[in-house]
Amino acid sequence: MSNMVSFDLDVFDGILKDLKGMEERLRPAADAALRAAWESTTPGLERAIWPHTRSGRTAASLIRAPLVHWPDPTTAFIRIGFQISEGGLASVFLMRGTKYRMKRGMVRRDGALYDAIWGKGADRREKAMMEAFFSKLGM
């Protein structure tokens, strides 16, 4: 005795159409959420780097254009912070500090600069923004 199992593939077409519609709504919302995260973080970085301005190279390396990158259809990112290749290497030492003395002395960690981009407050703020943008979509 045998039994036959079958699928109605028309159901999958409907699901695919729904997913396409969701993708069309999701991409602009993700762009807006990432730009909002950039806009909320960058002013804090500008304020935090100001006391360390000598030559102005590190402050000038702050990323000022919020470009959202989509390496694949499901992943989006935006660059926030300092561009290392444009003179932002000093920001690493300012955020983290140096363990050993150098010619000019030890660089102490700047907590305000570190917290502006890596702190718990920045994480909470960015997470709340993302949740707010996606809750508008009903996701």
C-alpha positions as CSV (number, residue, x, y, z in Angstrom):
1,M,0.0,0.0,0.0
2,S,1.3,3.5,-0.8
3,N,0.4,7.1,0.0
4,M,0.9,10.2,-2.0
5,V,2.1,13.6,-0.6
6,S,1.9,16.8,-2.6
7,F,2.5,20.5,-2.2
8,D,0.5,23.4,-3.6
9,L,3.3,25.7,-4.8
10,D,0.9,28.6,-5.3
11,V,1.1,29.3,-1.6
12,F,4.9,29.9,-1.9
13,D,4.3,32.5,-4.6
14,G,2.1,34.5,-2.2
15,I,4.8,34.3,0.5
16,L,7.5,35.5,-1.9
17,K,5.3,38.5,-2.9
18,D,4.8,39.4,0.7
19,L,8.5,39.2,1.4
20,K,9.3,41.5,-1.6
21,G,6.8,44.0,-0.3
22,M,8.4,43.9,3.2
23,E,11.9,44.4,1.7
24,E,10.7,47.5,-0.2
25,R,9.5,49.0,3.2
26,L,12.4,47.7,5.2
27,R,15.3,49.2,3.2
28,P,14.3,52.9,3.6
29,A,13.5,52.4,7.3
30,A,17.0,50.8,7.8
31,D,18.6,53.7,5.9
32,A,16.8,56.2,8.1
33,A,17.6,54.4,11.3
34,L,21.3,54.2,10.5
35,R,21.4,57.9,9.5
36,A,19.7,58.8,12.8
37,A,22.2,56.8,14.8
38,W,25.0,58.6,12.9
39,E,23.4,62.0,13.6
40,S,23.0,61.3,17.3
41,T,26.6,60.1,17.7
42,T,28.7,62.5,15.7
43,P,27.9,65.7,17.7
44,G,29.1,63.9,20.8
45,L,32.3,63.0,19.1
46,E,32.8,66.5,17.9
47,R,32.4,67.8,21.5
48,A,34.7,65.1,22.9
49,I,37.5,65.6,20.4
50,W,37.6,69.4,20.8
51,P,39.9,69.5,24.0
52,H,42.5,67.4,22.1
53,T,42.8,69.7,19.1
54,R,46.4,70.7,18.3
55,S,46.8,70.3,14.6
56,G,43.2,69.6,13.8
57,R,44.0,66.4,11.8
58,T,42.1,64.1,14.1
59,A,39.1,66.4,14.3
60,A,39.1,66.7,10.5
61,S,39.1,62.9,10.1
62,L,35.7,62.7,11.7
63,I,33.3,61.1,9.2
64,R,30.9,63.8,8.2
65,A,28.9,62.1,5.4
66,P,26.4,59.5,6.5
67,L,26.6,57.0,3.7
68,V,24.7,53.7,4.2
69,H,26.4,50.7,2.6
70,W,24.5,47.6,1.6
71,P,27.1,44.8,1.0
72,D,24.3,42.3,0.4
73,P,20.5,42.5,0.5
74,T,20.3,41.6,4.2
75,T,23.2,43.6,5.7
76,A,23.5,47.4,6.1
77,F,26.0,49.5,7.9
78,I,27.2,53.1,8.3
79,R,30.6,54.3,9.3
80,I,30.6,56.4,12.5
81,G,33.7,57.9,14.1
82,F,37.1,58.7,12.7
83,Q,38.7,57.8,9.4
84,I,42.0,56.2,10.4
85,S,43.6,56.8,6.9
86,E,42.7,60.5,7.0
87,G,44.5,61.2,10.3
88,G,42.2,59.6,12.8
89,L,44.8,57.2,14.3
90,A,45.3,59.5,17.2
91,S,41.7,58.9,18.2
92,V,42.5,55.3,19.0
93,F,45.2,56.4,21.5
94,L,42.9,59.1,23.0
95,M,40.0,56.6,23.5
96,R,42.1,53.8,24.8
97,G,45.1,55.5,26.3
98,T,48.6,54.2,26.3
99,K,50.1,51.8,28.8
100,Y,53.7,53.0,28.6
101,R,55.3,56.4,28.7
102,M,56.3,57.8,25.3
103,K,58.5,60.9,24.6
104,R,55.7,63.2,25.6
105,G,54.4,61.1,28.4
106,M,51.6,58.6,28.8
107,V,48.4,59.3,27.0
108,R,45.5,59.0,29.5
109,R,42.3,57.4,28.4
110,D,39.6,60.0,27.6
111,G,36.4,58.5,28.9
112,A,34.1,61.1,27.3
113,L,35.5,60.3,23.8
114,Y,35.3,56.6,24.4
115,D,31.8,56.7,25.7
116,A,30.6,58.9,22.8
117,I,31.0,56.0,20.5
118,W,31.5,52.8,22.5
119,G,29.8,53.5,25.8
120,K,26.6,51.9,27.1
121,G,24.7,55.2,26.7
122,A,25.5,55.2,23.0
123,D,24.5,51.6,22.6
124,R,21.2,52.2,24.4
125,R,20.5,55.3,22.4
126,E,21.2,53.6,19.1
127,K,19.2,50.5,20.0
128,A,16.2,52.6,21.1
129,M,16.4,54.5,17.7
130,M,16.4,51.3,15.7
131,E,13.5,49.9,17.7
132,A,11.5,53.1,17.2
133,F,12.1,53.1,13.4
134,F,11.1,49.5,13.0
135,S,8.1,49.7,15.3
136,K,6.7,52.4,12.9
137,L,6.7,49.7,10.3
138,G,5.0,47.2,12.6
139,M,7.9,44.8,12.7
